Amino acid sequence: MHHDDALQQLSRIAHERAFGQHVGSDRLIQVGLDALIAGVESPSLAMLAGLLQSEEPEAPALFDQVLEELGLLFQPPADPRAAKWAMAYWIAGQIVDGSLDPATGTHLIRTDVAYDLNHPEDLQALVSCALNLDSWDDSWDASVEALKEEAIEAAEQLLTKQPPGGR
Protein backbone atom coordinates (compact mmCIF):
# COMPACT_ATOMS: atom_id res chain seq x y z
CA MET A 1 0.00 0.00 0.00
CA HIS A 2 1.24 3.48 -0.87
CA HIS A 3 1.02 6.64 1.21
CA ASP A 4 -1.89 8.10 -0.77
CA ASP A 5 -3.77 4.79 -0.69
CA ALA A 6 -3.42 4.71 3.09
CA LEU A 7 -4.75 8.26 3.40
CA GLN A 8 -7.67 7.35 1.15
CA GLN A 9 -8.41 4.30 3.31
CA LEU A 10 -8.33 6.43 6.48
CA SER A 11 -10.70 8.92 4.85
CA ARG A 12 -13.07 6.15 3.70
CA ILE A 13 -13.25 4.72 7.24
CA ALA A 14 -13.82 8.23 8.62
CA HIS A 15 -16.80 8.65 6.28
CA GLU A 16 -18.19 5.20 7.09
CA ARG A 17 -18.11 5.99 10.81
CA ALA A 18 -19.53 9.49 10.32
CA PHE A 19 -22.46 8.05 8.36
CA GLY A 20 -23.23 5.64 11.18
CA GLN A 21 -21.74 2.43 9.84
CA HIS A 22 -20.12 0.19 12.43
CA VAL A 23 -16.37 -0.15 12.08
CA GLY A 24 -14.81 -2.49 14.59
CA SER A 25 -11.83 -1.50 16.70
CA ASP A 26 -9.78 -4.29 15.15
CA ARG A 27 -10.32 -2.73 11.71
CA LEU A 28 -9.37 0.74 13.00
CA ILE A 29 -6.14 -0.66 14.41
CA GLN A 30 -5.38 -2.51 11.16
CA VAL A 31 -5.99 0.63 9.09
CA GLY A 32 -3.66 2.49 11.44
CA LEU A 33 -1.00 -0.20 11.00
CA ASP A 34 -1.41 -0.11 7.21
CA ALA A 35 -1.02 3.68 7.23
CA LEU A 36 2.06 3.52 9.46
CA ILE A 37 3.71 0.95 7.19
CA ALA A 38 2.81 3.10 4.15
CA GLY A 39 4.76 6.01 5.65
CA VAL A 40 1.90 8.15 6.93
CA GLU A 41 3.10 10.29 9.83
CA SER A 42 0.96 11.42 12.73
CA PRO A 43 1.79 11.70 16.43
CA SER A 44 -1.00 9.29 17.43
CA LEU A 45 -0.75 6.84 14.55
CA ALA A 46 1.86 4.60 16.16
CA MET A 47 -0.21 4.44 19.34
CA LEU A 48 -3.29 3.37 17.32
CA ALA A 49 -1.35 0.82 15.27
CA GLY A 50 0.26 -0.66 18.39
CA LEU A 51 -2.88 -1.22 20.44
CA LEU A 52 -3.19 -4.69 21.92
CA GLN A 53 -6.44 -6.66 21.85
CA SER A 54 -7.08 -5.72 25.49
CA GLU A 55 -6.72 -2.04 24.51
CA GLU A 56 -9.21 -2.14 21.60
CA PRO A 57 -11.74 0.11 23.41
CA GLU A 58 -9.22 2.96 23.01
CA ALA A 59 -9.14 2.58 19.21
CA PRO A 60 -12.10 4.82 18.24
CA ALA A 61 -10.80 7.83 20.17
CA LEU A 62 -7.24 7.33 18.90
CA PHE A 63 -8.53 6.90 15.33
CA ASP A 64 -10.40 10.21 15.60
CA GLN A 65 -7.25 11.83 16.99
CA VAL A 66 -5.24 10.52 14.01
CA LEU A 67 -7.87 11.85 11.61
CA GLU A 68 -7.74 15.26 13.26
CA GLU A 69 -3.93 15.33 13.12
CA LEU A 70 -4.03 14.48 9.41
CA GLY A 71 -6.87 16.87 8.59
CA LEU A 72 -9.13 13.99 7.59
CA LEU A 73 -11.81 14.29 10.27
CA PHE A 74 -15.21 14.32 8.57
CA GLN A 75 -18.46 15.59 10.05
CA PRO A 76 -21.63 15.04 8.03
CA PRO A 77 -24.14 17.88 7.85
CA ALA A 78 -26.13 18.37 11.05
CA ASP A 79 -29.44 18.31 9.18
CA PRO A 80 -30.48 14.62 8.85
CA ARG A 81 -31.77 15.03 5.27
CA ALA A 82 -28.61 16.84 4.19
CA ALA A 83 -26.54 14.10 5.85
CA LYS A 84 -28.42 11.41 3.90
CA TRP A 85 -27.85 13.30 0.65
CA ALA A 86 -24.15 13.65 1.52
CA MET A 87 -24.05 9.90 2.09
CA ALA A 88 -25.72 9.25 -1.28
CA TYR A 89 -23.17 11.42 -3.09
CA TRP A 90 -20.29 9.83 -1.21
CA ILE A 91 -21.47 6.30 -2.09
CA ALA A 92 -22.06 7.33 -5.71
CA GLY A 93 -18.53 8.72 -5.87
CA GLN A 94 -17.13 5.41 -4.65
CA ILE A 95 -19.17 3.51 -7.25
CA VAL A 96 -17.82 5.78 -9.99
CA ASP A 97 -14.17 5.65 -8.86
CA GLY A 98 -14.32 1.87 -8.54
CA SER A 99 -13.61 1.67 -4.81
CA LEU A 100 -17.09 0.24 -4.11
CA ASP A 101 -18.79 -2.56 -6.03
CA PRO A 102 -21.85 -1.15 -7.84
CA ALA A 103 -24.13 -3.86 -6.43
CA THR A 104 -23.05 -3.07 -2.87
CA GLY A 105 -23.21 0.69 -3.39
CA THR A 106 -26.63 0.75 -5.00
CA HIS A 107 -27.92 -1.56 -2.28
CA LEU A 108 -26.63 0.86 0.38
CA ILE A 109 -28.29 3.80 -1.38
CA ARG A 110 -31.57 1.88 -1.63
CA THR A 111 -31.64 0.67 1.97
CA ASP A 112 -29.76 3.36 3.91
CA VAL A 113 -30.58 6.52 1.97
CA ALA A 114 -33.53 6.41 -0.44
CA TYR A 115 -35.95 4.98 2.11
CA ASP A 116 -35.08 7.65 4.70
CA LEU A 117 -35.47 10.40 2.07
CA ASN A 118 -38.88 9.03 0.99
CA HIS A 119 -37.55 7.76 -2.36
CA PRO A 120 -36.68 11.00 -4.18
CA GLU A 121 -36.69 11.04 -7.97
CA ASP A 122 -32.94 11.76 -8.15
CA LEU A 123 -32.21 8.37 -6.54
CA GLN A 124 -34.71 6.28 -8.53
CA ALA A 125 -32.21 5.14 -11.18
CA LEU A 126 -29.84 3.87 -8.49
CA VAL A 127 -32.68 2.19 -6.60
CA SER A 128 -33.76 0.45 -9.82
CA CYS A 129 -30.20 -0.69 -10.39
CA ALA A 130 -30.07 -2.06 -6.85
CA LEU A 131 -33.29 -4.00 -7.33
CA ASN A 132 -32.06 -5.41 -10.66
CA LEU A 133 -28.69 -6.40 -9.24
CA ASP A 134 -30.28 -7.93 -6.12
CA SER A 135 -32.69 -10.07 -8.16
CA TRP A 136 -30.50 -10.91 -11.18
CA ASP A 137 -30.17 -14.54 -12.25
CA ASP A 138 -28.82 -16.51 -15.21
CA SER A 139 -32.13 -16.42 -17.10
CA TRP A 140 -31.90 -12.65 -17.71
CA ASP A 141 -30.90 -11.33 -21.12
CA ALA A 142 -28.62 -8.73 -19.52
CA SER A 143 -25.36 -9.77 -17.88
CA VAL A 144 -24.55 -8.75 -14.33
CA GLU A 145 -21.62 -6.77 -15.76
CA ALA A 146 -24.03 -4.78 -17.95
CA LEU A 147 -26.21 -4.08 -14.91
CA LYS A 148 -23.15 -2.89 -12.98
CA GLU A 149 -22.22 -0.57 -15.86
CA GLU A 150 -25.76 0.82 -15.73
CA ALA A 151 -25.31 1.42 -12.00
CA ILE A 152 -22.03 3.27 -12.61
CA GLU A 153 -23.76 5.47 -15.19
CA ALA A 154 -26.62 6.17 -12.75
CA ALA A 155 -24.08 7.11 -10.06
CA GLU A 156 -22.29 9.43 -12.50
CA GLN A 157 -25.63 11.04 -13.34
CA LEU A 158 -26.38 11.61 -9.65
CA LEU A 159 -23.00 13.24 -9.15
CA THR A 160 -23.78 15.76 -11.90
CA LYS A 161 -26.76 16.88 -9.79
CA GLN A 162 -24.69 17.36 -6.65
CA PRO A 163 -24.63 20.95 -5.41
CA PRO A 164 -21.33 22.69 -6.33
CA GLY A 165 -20.34 23.08 -2.67
CA GLY A 166 -20.65 19.33 -2.12
CA ARG A 167 -18.35 18.25 -4.96
Buried (B, 14 or more C-beta within 10 A) or exposed (E): EEEEEBBBBBBBBBBBBBBEEEBEBEBBBBBBBBBBEBEBEBEBBEBBBEBEEEBBEBBBEBBBBBBEBBEBBBEBEEEEEEBBBBBBBBBBBBBBEEEBBBBBBBBBBBEBBBEBBEEBEBBEBBBBBBEBBEEBEEEEEEEBEEBBBBBBBBBEBBBEEBEEEEE
